[in-house]
Amino acid sequence: MIKINLVREGRAVRGAGAAPGMAAVAAVGAAAPSNINNLLVIGGLVAGVVIGGGWWVIERQKLSGKRDEVASKQVEAQRLEAIIKEVEGYQKQKDSLQKRIDLINQLKQNQKGPVKILDRISQDLPDLVWLDKMTMSGGLITLGGRGLNPNAIANFVENIKNDPLFEEPDLSSMNQVTVKPLVYSFDMTFHFSYAPKSEAGAAGAATTTGTAVGTATTRTTSTTGSAKK
């Protein structure tokens, strides 16, 4: 006859059923730290993405602002370039007009020069003296004429010397050409100045011209004496 102890078997069965429950609790306890680490990693990643996204948005806005600024500067540069070209065109027109004005003024001055010279020489020309020729090269005037006596020619030289528009005259020659009537020829050169000479210069020129006239008179006297012989 076989006997079976049901009490021990029941305890054994209950003991065997309690073991899996404890193992599950232990497994859950061990998995909890791992989940927290995963959450921290995920949170860090999310925070990094948010920060990176915010930085990207800010930099994109800055880049967009720089692009707008560059575009604005380019538009301003184009506008200023057009203005500069316009100003350069006006400057060229101004320079061209100024050259024309200067040329016209020079032509007017050149036209007035000979007329003014003839007028002043005619005023300085005394009685008993007349001119045969006159040439002008630049500012140098060369005169050739005749007079009835040396004193009249000397007066003409003195008048040229005292004229504020004429420089120191040079009486290069004076010769007797005829006896009856008594006529003397002369050649003289001097410079013409558009600006009147100073009083000091006129005074110095007067002294030099006086010497030249005295020398010319002496030469004329000697020539006359020779002609009479």
C-alpha positions as CSV (number, residue, x, y, z in Angstrom):
1,M,0.0,0.0,0.0
2,I,1.4,3.4,-1.0
3,K,1.1,6.6,1.2
4,I,1.3,10.1,-0.1
5,N,2.0,13.1,2.2
6,L,-0.2,15.9,0.6
7,V,0.8,18.5,3.1
8,R,4.4,18.5,2.1
9,E,3.6,18.5,-1.6
10,G,1.2,21.4,-1.1
11,R,3.9,23.4,0.7
12,A,6.4,22.5,-2.0
13,V,4.0,23.6,-4.7
14,R,3.3,26.9,-2.9
15,G,7.0,27.5,-2.4
16,A,7.6,26.9,-6.1
17,G,4.9,29.3,-7.1
18,A,6.2,32.2,-4.8
19,A,9.7,32.1,-6.4
20,P,8.8,33.6,-9.8
21,G,7.0,36.6,-8.2
22,M,10.1,37.6,-6.2
23,A,12.2,37.3,-9.3
24,A,10.0,39.7,-11.2
25,V,10.2,42.3,-8.4
26,A,14.0,42.0,-8.4
27,A,14.0,42.5,-12.2
28,V,11.9,45.6,-12.0
29,G,14.1,47.0,-9.4
30,A,17.2,46.4,-11.5
31,A,15.6,48.0,-14.6
32,A,14.6,51.3,-12.9
33,P,18.1,52.9,-12.9
34,S,18.6,52.0,-16.6
35,N,15.3,53.7,-17.5
36,I,16.3,56.9,-15.7
37,N,19.6,57.0,-17.6
38,N,17.8,56.6,-20.8
39,L,15.4,59.4,-19.9
40,L,18.3,61.6,-19.0
41,V,20.0,60.9,-22.3
42,I,16.8,61.5,-24.2
43,G,16.3,64.7,-22.3
44,G,19.8,65.8,-23.1
45,L,19.3,65.1,-26.7
46,V,16.0,67.0,-26.8
47,A,17.7,70.0,-25.0
48,G,20.6,69.9,-27.5
49,V,18.2,69.8,-30.4
50,V,16.2,72.7,-28.9
51,I,19.3,74.8,-28.3
52,G,20.8,73.9,-31.7
53,G,17.5,74.8,-33.3
54,G,17.4,78.1,-31.5
55,W,21.0,78.9,-32.4
56,W,20.3,78.0,-36.1
57,V,17.2,80.3,-36.1
58,I,19.2,83.2,-34.6
59,E,22.1,82.7,-37.1
60,R,19.7,82.4,-40.0
61,Q,18.1,85.7,-38.9
62,K,21.5,87.3,-38.7
63,L,22.4,86.0,-42.1
64,S,19.2,87.2,-43.6
65,G,19.8,90.6,-42.0
66,K,23.3,90.7,-43.5
67,R,21.9,89.8,-46.9
68,D,19.3,92.5,-46.7
69,E,22.1,95.0,-45.7
70,V,24.3,93.9,-48.5
71,A,21.4,94.3,-51.0
72,S,20.6,97.7,-49.6
73,K,24.3,98.8,-49.9
74,Q,24.4,97.5,-53.5
75,V,21.4,99.6,-54.4
76,E,22.9,102.6,-52.7
77,A,26.2,102.0,-54.5
78,Q,24.4,101.8,-57.8
79,R,22.6,105.1,-57.0
80,L,25.8,106.8,-56.0
81,E,27.6,105.5,-59.1
82,A,24.9,107.0,-61.3
83,I,25.3,110.3,-59.4
84,I,29.1,110.2,-59.8
85,K,28.8,109.6,-63.5
86,E,26.4,112.5,-63.8
87,V,28.7,114.8,-61.8
88,E,31.6,113.7,-64.0
89,G,29.6,114.6,-67.1
90,Y,28.8,118.0,-65.6
91,Q,32.5,118.5,-64.8
92,K,33.5,117.7,-68.4
93,Q,31.0,120.1,-69.7
94,K,32.2,122.8,-67.3
95,D,35.8,122.2,-68.3
96,S,34.9,122.4,-72.0
97,L,32.9,125.6,-71.4
98,Q,35.8,127.1,-69.4
99,K,38.3,126.3,-72.2
100,R,36.0,128.1,-74.6
101,I,35.6,131.1,-72.3
102,D,39.4,131.3,-71.9
103,L,39.9,131.0,-75.6
104,I,37.4,133.8,-76.3
105,N,38.9,136.0,-73.6
106,Q,42.4,135.4,-75.1
107,L,41.2,136.2,-78.6
108,K,39.6,139.4,-77.3
109,Q,42.8,140.3,-75.5
110,N,44.8,139.7,-78.6
111,Q,42.4,141.8,-80.7
112,K,42.6,144.6,-78.2
113,G,46.4,144.4,-77.9
114,P,47.4,145.9,-81.3
115,V,44.6,148.4,-81.2
116,K,45.7,149.5,-77.8
117,I,49.4,149.6,-78.8
118,L,48.7,151.8,-81.8
119,D,46.5,154.1,-79.8
120,R,49.2,154.6,-77.1
121,I,52.0,155.0,-79.6
122,S,50.0,157.6,-81.5
123,Q,49.5,159.5,-78.2
124,D,53.2,159.3,-77.5
125,L,54.3,160.4,-81.0
126,P,55.3,164.1,-80.9
127,D,55.3,166.6,-83.7
128,L,58.0,166.5,-86.3
129,V,58.2,162.7,-86.0
130,W,56.4,160.0,-88.0
131,L,56.6,156.2,-88.3
132,D,57.4,154.2,-91.4
133,K,57.0,150.7,-90.0
134,M,56.0,148.8,-86.9
135,T,56.2,145.1,-86.1
136,M,55.2,143.2,-83.1
137,S,56.4,139.7,-82.1
138,G,54.9,138.5,-78.8
139,G,55.5,141.5,-76.5
140,L,58.4,143.0,-78.5
141,I,57.6,146.0,-80.6
142,T,60.0,147.3,-83.3
143,L,59.5,150.8,-84.7
144,G,61.2,152.5,-87.7
145,G,60.5,156.1,-88.5
146,R,61.9,159.6,-89.3
147,G,62.1,162.9,-87.6
148,L,63.0,166.5,-88.6
149,N,65.5,166.9,-85.8
150,P,67.2,164.8,-83.0
151,N,65.3,166.6,-80.2
152,A,61.9,165.5,-81.6
153,I,63.1,161.9,-81.8
154,A,64.5,162.2,-78.3
155,N,61.1,163.4,-77.1
156,F,59.4,160.4,-78.7
157,V,61.8,158.1,-76.8
158,E,61.1,159.9,-73.6
159,N,57.3,159.6,-74.1
160,I,57.7,155.8,-74.7
161,K,59.8,155.6,-71.6
162,N,57.2,157.3,-69.4
163,D,54.3,155.4,-70.8
164,P,53.1,152.9,-68.1
165,L,52.3,150.2,-70.7
166,F,55.8,150.2,-72.3
167,E,59.1,148.9,-71.0
168,E,62.5,150.6,-71.4
169,P,63.0,151.6,-75.0
170,D,66.2,150.8,-76.9
171,L,67.1,153.4,-79.6
172,S,69.3,151.2,-81.7
173,S,70.1,153.7,-84.5
174,M,69.5,157.3,-85.5
175,N,71.1,158.6,-88.7
176,Q,70.8,161.7,-90.9
177,V,69.3,160.7,-94.3
178,T,68.9,164.1,-96.1
179,V,70.2,167.6,-95.7
180,K,67.5,169.6,-97.4
181,P,65.2,169.2,-95.8
182,L,67.1,167.9,-92.8
183,V,65.6,164.5,-91.9
184,Y,66.8,161.8,-89.5
185,S,65.8,158.1,-89.5
186,F,65.7,156.0,-86.4
187,D,65.0,152.4,-85.2
188,M,63.7,151.6,-81.7
189,T,62.6,148.5,-79.8
190,F,60.7,148.1,-76.6
191,H,58.4,145.7,-74.8
192,F,54.6,146.0,-74.3
193,S,53.0,144.9,-71.1
194,Y,49.2,144.5,-70.5
195,A,49.7,145.3,-66.9
196,P,51.0,148.9,-66.1
197,K,54.5,148.9,-64.7
198,S,55.1,150.1,-61.2
199,E,56.2,153.6,-60.3
200,A,59.5,152.3,-59.0
201,G,60.1,150.5,-62.3
202,A,59.1,153.6,-64.2
203,A,61.6,155.7,-62.3
204,G,64.4,153.3,-62.9
205,A,63.5,153.1,-66.6
206,A,63.6,156.9,-66.8
207,T,67.2,157.0,-65.7
208,T,68.3,154.4,-68.1
209,T,66.4,156.0,-71.0
210,G,67.8,159.4,-70.2
211,T,71.3,157.9,-70.7
212,A,70.2,156.2,-73.9
213,V,68.8,159.5,-75.3
214,G,71.9,161.4,-74.4
215,T,74.0,158.9,-76.2
216,A,71.7,158.9,-79.2
217,T,71.9,162.7,-79.3
218,T,75.6,162.6,-79.2
219,R,75.8,160.1,-82.0
220,T,73.4,162.2,-84.0
221,T,75.4,165.3,-83.5
222,S,78.5,163.5,-84.6
223,T,76.7,162.2,-87.7
224,T,75.4,165.6,-88.6
225,G,78.9,167.1,-88.3
226,S,80.2,164.4,-90.6
227,A,77.5,165.0,-93.1
228,K,78.2,168.8,-93.3
229,K,81.8,168.2,-93.9
